[in-house]
Amino acid sequence: MGKRGPAPKPTPLRLLHGDTADRINHDTPEPAPGDPVCPEDVSDEVRQVWDYTLQNLIVMGIASPADRDSLRCYAEAVVTHRRACAILAREEVVGPGAMGGMVVNPAVRVQRDTAAVIRAFAGEFGFSPSARSEIRKGEASHDGTTSARYLNA
């Protein structure tokens, strides 16, 4: 079972809000500067989604090498979702079953499940208007990179 309740408030936000010292994690890890590197074993389709998504993360100033595996999962889910949509564009959503009843095309489940994965990662990466409203692009740090600051959590 996952953690309950809202996500914890990020340390920069706690500092901005003036939380008491005992509620602030002064040892919050910072990701290494730079961009994630795409794994070599991805398909061309996944690589296209990766490149497009990474470019958006760079523009927003929130790309980090620590996001490599999450970004890969997101890109894989987008490609799988597109494939399921293509199948549903060619085939019926509901068709006759073996015992005379109606059966839902299995691509519907794949489409729905991957949409949920995409939505979850999109929220983490700030790819929706509501997710972006929670992130403020930070100023350049001493090493020339930028960091994101969360407004609400």
Secondary structure, DSSP 8 states (H G I E B T S, - for coil): ----SS----HHHHHHHT--GGG--TT-----SS-----TTS-HHHHHHHHHHHHHHHHHT---GGGHHHHHHHHHHHHHHHHHHHHHHHS-SEEE-TTSSEEE-HHHHHHHHHHHHHHHHHHHHT-SHHHHTTEEEEEE-TTS-EEEEES--
